[in-house]
């Protein structure tokens, strides 16, 4: 079998729906024009996120098998890297030689890569190669990775947005009623909001804890929007709520800062969503920066690299809880005994009701570009069905959200 062609489709951030407009602290919150903590600047994140949200890569073979992969974000740079570099390396090659091809792509992109868009491009191609392998074998990818470690995948609900306290409590209770034992909220404020913001952040956690009781695990996401000093003070205030983890409290390159925060607080610290390859995650582990690693299969180097990271982390007794719960991610979780749960994005009931009343159907949240996004029930997700990475494209939606 031989690779004959690669095609790339850039997907608009509009496919993410209105959730990109909700108030929360982000890495850009220190700049007033990009801060939407108070909900009065809903376009703040769209201004800096850019028009491209995801990039779909399709790898064709002379056997009539096409593999599908996805790179996340990178503002369309993935297309350039695939077209100008990666395609020249792998067209004409055997798609089953994944280790060799990964190494070739990594080495060829070192002058402009190692992190960021180049690795995201490699991720998309690598996932597509695994998809080809599964389709050729007539098996789901997790079978090729060693077989499932569990009969179903535990999921945590990751869509608690602090639009207001009543809706937040309603949403948290709804997720608990659905059977989720763990859920993750978003903080609204960073250092720029001072003590008022600290009180509000604590109030968000208190609202969720009061809504779901003591038996539910609650995590929180700061999305790189805090400083080390602020994170130490803020998380110390949260220790009494028995928070499962605080995610990305500081910039990803502040590894010593991560370690300092982790040393100072009782609450576990997680990170790695914006780290790349096993080399970057090894540094987090070696420097004692995190209690939980959170690589993203669409950013870290694909399935090949995700499994390396999960195995490596197990030697440090650090669990991996991946960012995002896409179908390719689920295959990695299914095949690893060091990935205990998947991130899952249930749509809040109050949001569904609002959309049913809205006349503008274009604003409806969707896992739009895939016809079969993961679906949780009772707090668990079934093992992915179908051969390959189980990612069936919604061609109509892909065309609708495509960016030229």
C-alpha positions as CSV (number, residue, x, y, z in Angstrom):
1,X,0.0,0.0,0.0
2,X,1.2,3.5,-0.9
3,X,0.2,7.0,0.0
4,X,-1.0,8.8,-3.1
5,X,-2.3,12.2,-1.9
6,X,-3.1,14.4,1.1
7,X,-5.8,17.0,1.2
8,X,-6.5,19.7,3.9
9,X,-9.7,21.5,4.9
10,X,-9.6,24.4,7.3
11,X,-12.6,24.7,9.6
12,X,-14.0,27.9,11.0
13,X,-14.2,28.6,14.7
14,X,-17.9,29.2,14.0
15,X,-18.3,25.4,14.2
16,X,-17.6,25.7,18.0
17,X,-20.9,27.6,18.4
18,X,-21.6,30.3,21.0
19,X,-19.5,28.7,23.8
20,X,-16.5,30.7,22.6
21,X,-18.4,33.8,23.6
22,X,-19.1,32.8,27.3
23,X,-17.3,34.7,30.1
24,X,-14.1,33.1,31.5
25,X,-10.5,33.9,32.3
26,X,-8.1,33.2,29.4
27,X,-4.4,33.6,28.6
28,X,-5.4,37.0,27.0
29,X,-7.5,38.4,29.9
30,X,-4.7,40.7,31.0
31,X,-5.5,42.9,28.0
32,X,-8.7,44.9,28.4
33,X,-9.8,44.5,24.8
34,X,-9.6,40.7,25.0
35,X,-11.2,40.3,28.4
36,X,-14.8,39.1,28.7
37,X,-14.8,38.2,32.4
38,X,-17.9,40.3,33.1
39,X,-19.7,39.1,30.0
40,X,-19.8,42.5,28.3
41,X,-17.3,41.7,25.5
42,X,-18.6,38.5,23.9
43,X,-16.4,38.8,20.8
44,X,-13.2,39.0,22.9
45,X,-12.0,35.5,22.3
46,X,-13.0,35.5,18.6
47,X,-10.7,38.6,18.1
48,X,-7.6,36.7,19.0
49,X,-8.5,33.1,18.2
50,X,-8.7,33.8,14.5
51,X,-11.0,32.4,11.8
52,X,-9.6,28.8,11.8
53,X,-10.6,26.5,14.6
54,X,-9.6,23.0,13.3
55,X,-7.9,21.5,10.3
56,X,-9.0,18.2,8.8
57,X,-6.3,16.2,6.9
58,X,-7.2,13.3,4.6
59,X,-4.5,10.9,3.5
60,X,-5.4,8.8,0.4
61,X,-3.8,5.5,-0.6
62,X,-3.7,3.4,-3.7
63,X,-5.7,0.7,-1.9
64,X,-8.7,3.0,-1.9
65,X,-8.5,3.6,1.8
66,X,-8.5,7.2,3.1
67,X,-7.5,8.1,6.6
68,X,-8.9,11.1,8.5
69,X,-7.0,13.2,11.0
70,X,-7.5,16.5,12.7
71,X,-5.1,19.2,13.9
72,X,-6.4,21.7,16.4
73,X,-6.1,25.5,15.9
74,X,-2.8,26.8,14.6
75,X,-4.8,29.4,12.6
76,X,-4.5,27.5,9.3
77,X,-0.7,27.1,9.4
78,X,-1.2,23.4,9.4
79,X,-2.3,23.5,5.8
80,X,0.9,25.2,4.7
81,X,3.1,22.8,6.7
82,X,1.2,19.7,5.3
83,X,1.3,21.0,1.7
84,X,4.9,22.3,1.6
85,X,6.7,19.9,3.9
86,X,4.9,16.8,5.2
87,X,3.2,15.8,1.9
88,X,6.7,15.7,0.2
89,X,7.9,13.3,2.9
90,X,5.0,10.8,3.0
91,X,3.4,10.7,-0.5
92,X,4.7,7.6,-2.1
93,X,5.5,6.0,1.3
94,X,3.9,3.0,3.0
95,X,1.3,4.3,5.5
96,X,1.8,1.3,7.8
97,X,5.4,2.5,8.6
98,X,4.0,4.9,11.2
99,X,7.1,5.0,13.5
100,X,9.4,5.8,10.7
101,X,7.1,8.4,9.1
102,X,6.6,10.1,12.5
103,X,10.4,10.4,13.0
104,X,10.8,11.7,9.5
105,X,8.1,14.4,9.9
106,X,9.5,15.4,13.3
107,X,13.1,15.8,12.2
108,X,12.2,17.6,8.9
109,X,10.2,20.2,10.8
110,X,12.7,20.9,13.6
111,X,14.0,24.1,12.0
112,X,10.5,25.7,12.4
113,X,8.8,23.2,14.7
114,X,9.4,21.1,17.9
115,X,6.2,22.8,19.3
116,X,3.1,24.5,18.0
117,X,1.7,24.3,14.5
118,X,4.3,21.9,13.1
119,X,3.5,19.2,15.7
120,X,-0.2,19.8,15.2
121,X,0.3,19.1,11.5
122,X,2.2,15.9,12.4
123,X,-0.6,15.0,14.8
124,X,-3.2,15.2,12.1
125,X,-1.2,13.1,9.6
126,X,-0.4,10.5,12.3
127,X,-4.0,10.1,13.3
128,X,-4.9,9.6,9.6
129,X,-2.2,6.9,9.3
130,X,-3.7,5.1,12.3
131,X,-7.1,5.5,10.7
132,X,-5.8,3.8,7.6
133,X,-4.3,1.0,9.6
134,X,-7.5,0.3,11.4
135,X,-9.5,0.4,8.2
136,X,-7.1,-2.0,6.5
137,X,-7.3,-4.4,9.4
138,X,-11.1,-4.1,9.7
139,X,-10.6,-3.2,13.4
140,X,-10.9,-0.1,15.7
141,X,-7.5,1.5,16.4
142,X,-7.7,0.6,20.1
143,X,-7.5,-3.1,19.1
144,X,-4.2,-2.3,17.2
145,X,-2.9,-0.6,20.3
146,X,-3.2,-3.7,22.5
147,X,-7.0,-4.0,23.1
148,X,-9.3,-2.3,25.5
149,X,-8.4,-2.1,29.2
150,X,-12.1,-1.5,30.2
151,X,-15.5,-2.3,28.7
152,X,-16.5,1.4,28.7
153,X,-14.8,4.8,29.2
154,X,-15.4,7.0,32.3
155,X,-16.2,10.6,31.3
156,X,-16.2,13.9,33.2
157,X,-18.6,16.7,32.3
158,X,-16.6,19.7,31.1
159,X,-19.0,22.4,30.2
160,X,-19.7,24.3,33.4
161,X,-19.6,27.9,32.3
162,X,-20.2,30.7,34.9
163,X,-22.8,32.7,33.0
164,X,-24.6,33.3,36.2
165,X,-24.9,31.4,39.5
166,X,-28.4,30.1,39.0
167,X,-27.6,28.6,35.6
168,X,-24.3,27.3,36.9
169,X,-26.1,25.4,39.8
170,X,-28.7,24.1,37.4
171,X,-26.2,22.8,35.0
172,X,-24.1,21.2,37.7
173,X,-27.1,19.4,39.2
174,X,-28.2,18.3,35.7
175,X,-24.7,16.7,35.1
176,X,-24.9,15.0,38.5
177,X,-28.4,13.7,37.6
178,X,-27.0,12.3,34.3
179,X,-24.5,10.2,36.3
180,X,-21.2,12.2,36.0
181,X,-19.1,11.7,39.1
182,X,-16.6,14.4,38.0
183,X,-17.2,17.8,36.4
184,X,-15.1,20.8,35.4
185,X,-15.9,24.5,35.8
186,X,-14.3,27.6,34.3
187,X,-13.0,30.5,36.4
188,X,-14.0,34.0,35.3
189,X,-11.3,36.2,36.7
190,X,-7.6,36.7,36.9
191,X,-5.2,39.1,38.7
192,X,-6.6,42.1,36.8
193,X,-9.9,41.8,38.8
194,X,-8.2,41.9,42.2
195,X,-9.9,40.7,45.3
196,X,-13.3,41.1,43.8
197,X,-12.4,38.5,41.2
198,X,-11.0,36.2,43.8
199,X,-14.3,36.3,45.7
200,X,-16.2,35.6,42.5
201,X,-14.0,32.7,41.5
202,X,-14.4,31.2,45.0
203,X,-18.2,31.8,44.7
204,X,-18.3,29.8,41.4
205,X,-16.7,26.8,43.1
206,X,-19.0,27.2,46.2
207,X,-22.1,27.3,43.9
208,X,-21.1,24.1,42.2
209,X,-20.2,22.4,45.5
210,X,-23.5,23.4,47.1
211,X,-25.4,22.2,44.0
212,X,-23.9,18.7,43.8
213,X,-22.8,17.9,47.3
214,X,-19.6,16.3,48.6
215,X,-19.6,13.1,46.6
216,X,-18.9,14.7,43.2
217,X,-15.4,15.6,42.1
218,X,-15.1,19.3,40.9
219,X,-12.2,20.5,38.8
220,X,-11.5,24.1,37.6
221,X,-9.8,25.5,34.6
222,X,-7.9,28.8,34.6
223,X,-6.7,28.5,31.0
224,X,-3.3,30.0,31.6
225,X,-4.8,33.3,32.8
226,X,-3.2,33.6,36.3
227,X,0.3,34.5,37.6
228,X,2.2,32.4,40.0
229,X,1.5,34.7,42.9
230,X,-2.2,35.0,42.1
231,X,-2.5,31.2,41.6
232,X,-1.0,30.5,45.0
233,X,-3.4,32.8,46.7
234,X,-6.4,31.8,44.7
235,X,-6.0,28.1,44.9
236,X,-5.3,28.3,48.6
237,X,-8.7,29.8,49.0
238,X,-10.2,26.8,47.1
239,X,-8.4,24.0,49.1
240,X,-11.3,23.8,51.5
241,X,-13.7,22.8,48.7
242,X,-11.7,19.6,48.0
243,X,-11.2,20.5,44.3
244,X,-10.1,17.6,42.1
245,X,-7.6,19.7,40.2
246,X,-6.9,23.2,38.9
247,X,-6.0,23.2,35.3
248,X,-3.4,25.4,33.6
249,X,-3.0,28.0,36.3
250,X,-0.1,29.8,34.6
251,X,1.6,30.0,31.2
252,X,2.8,26.6,29.9
253,X,6.4,27.7,29.7
254,X,6.4,28.8,33.4
255,X,7.4,25.3,34.5
256,X,9.1,26.4,37.6
257,X,6.0,28.4,38.4
258,X,3.9,25.3,38.0
259,X,6.1,23.5,40.5
260,X,6.0,26.4,42.9
261,X,2.2,26.6,42.8
262,X,2.0,22.8,43.2
263,X,4.3,22.9,46.2
264,X,2.3,25.7,47.9
265,X,-1.3,24.3,47.6
266,X,-3.1,21.1,48.6
267,X,-5.2,21.0,45.4
268,X,-3.7,18.9,42.6
269,X,-2.4,20.9,39.6
270,X,-2.8,19.8,36.0
271,X,-1.3,20.9,32.7
272,X,0.0,19.8,29.3
273,X,-2.9,20.8,27.0
274,X,-0.5,23.3,25.4
275,X,2.6,21.2,25.6
276,X,4.0,19.2,22.7
277,X,5.6,15.8,22.2
278,X,7.0,13.4,24.8
279,X,10.0,15.7,25.3
280,X,7.9,18.6,26.6
281,X,5.8,16.4,28.8
282,X,8.9,14.7,30.2
283,X,10.1,18.1,31.3
284,X,6.8,18.7,33.2
285,X,7.3,15.3,34.9
286,X,11.0,15.7,35.7
287,X,10.5,19.1,37.3
288,X,7.5,18.0,39.4
289,X,5.3,20.6,37.8
290,X,2.0,18.7,37.7
291,X,-0.1,16.0,39.4
292,X,-2.0,15.2,36.2
293,X,-0.9,15.4,32.6
294,X,-3.3,16.6,30.0
295,X,-1.9,16.2,26.5
296,X,-4.2,16.7,23.4
297,X,-3.9,14.0,20.8
298,X,-4.5,16.6,18.1
299,X,-1.6,18.8,19.3
300,X,0.9,16.5,21.0
301,X,2.0,14.5,18.0
302,X,-1.0,12.2,17.3
303,X,-1.8,8.8,18.6
304,X,1.8,7.5,18.3
305,X,3.0,10.2,20.6
306,X,0.0,10.2,23.0
307,X,0.6,6.5,23.8
308,X,4.3,7.2,24.4
309,X,3.4,10.0,26.9
310,X,0.8,7.8,28.7
311,X,3.4,5.0,29.1
312,X,6.1,7.5,30.2
313,X,3.8,9.2,32.7
314,X,3.0,5.8,34.3
315,X,6.6,5.5,35.3
316,X,6.2,8.7,37.4
317,X,2.9,7.5,38.8
318,X,1.2,10.5,37.1
319,X,-2.1,9.8,35.5
320,X,-3.0,11.2,32.0
321,X,-6.4,12.9,31.6
322,X,-6.4,14.1,28.0
323,X,-7.7,17.5,26.8
324,X,-10.7,17.0,24.6
325,X,-12.7,13.8,24.2
326,X,-12.7,13.2,20.4
327,X,-13.0,9.8,18.9
328,X,-9.2,9.5,18.3
329,X,-8.6,10.4,22.0
330,X,-11.1,7.7,23.1
331,X,-9.0,5.0,21.3
332,X,-6.0,6.1,23.3
333,X,-7.9,6.0,26.5
334,X,-9.4,2.6,25.8
335,X,-5.9,1.1,25.2
336,X,-4.1,2.6,28.2
337,X,-4.3,1.7,31.9
338,X,-2.8,5.1,32.7
339,X,-5.7,7.2,31.2
340,X,-8.6,7.0,33.7
341,X,-11.2,9.2,32.1
342,X,-12.2,11.3,29.1
343,X,-13.2,14.9,28.8
344,X,-16.7,15.2,27.6
345,X,-18.7,18.3,26.6
346,X,-22.4,17.8,27.4
347,X,-24.7,20.7,26.2
348,X,-26.4,22.4,29.2
349,X,-30.1,21.9,29.3
350,X,-30.7,25.7,29.8
351,X,-28.6,26.3,26.6
352,X,-30.7,23.7,24.6
353,X,-33.9,25.5,25.7
354,X,-32.4,28.8,24.6
355,X,-31.5,27.5,21.2
356,X,-34.9,25.9,20.7
357,X,-36.4,29.4,21.1
358,X,-33.8,31.1,18.9
359,X,-34.5,31.9,15.3
360,X,-30.9,31.8,14.3
361,X,-30.0,28.2,13.8
362,X,-26.5,29.1,12.7
363,X,-25.6,29.8,16.3
364,X,-26.4,26.3,17.5
365,X,-23.5,24.5,19.2
366,X,-22.4,21.4,17.3
367,X,-19.7,18.8,17.0
368,X,-20.5,19.8,13.5
369,X,-17.7,18.4,11.3
370,X,-18.2,14.8,12.5
371,X,-21.3,12.7,12.0
372,X,-20.7,10.5,15.0
373,X,-19.3,12.6,17.9
374,X,-18.9,10.7,21.2
375,X,-22.0,10.4,23.3
376,X,-22.0,9.8,27.0
377,X,-24.7,8.1,29.0
378,X,-24.7,7.6,32.8
379,X,-21.3,9.2,33.0
380,X,-19.6,6.8,30.6
381,X,-18.9,6.6,26.9
382,X,-19.1,3.3,25.0
383,X,-15.9,2.1,23.3
384,X,-15.7,3.7,19.8
385,X,-17.6,1.8,17.2
386,X,-16.4,1.2,13.7
387,X,-13.0,0.6,12.2
388,X,-10.1,3.0,12.3
389,X,-10.4,6.0,14.6
390,X,-14.2,6.0,14.2
391,X,-14.2,9.6,12.9
392,X,-16.9,9.8,10.3
393,X,-16.9,13.2,8.6
394,X,-20.1,15.2,8.2
395,X,-19.4,16.3,4.6
396,X,-22.2,18.8,4.5
397,X,-21.1,20.5,7.7
398,X,-17.4,20.4,6.7
399,X,-18.3,22.2,3.5
400,X,-20.4,24.7,5.4
401,X,-17.7,25.6,7.9
402,X,-14.8,25.4,5.5
403,X,-12.5,28.4,5.4
404,X,-10.9,29.3,2.1
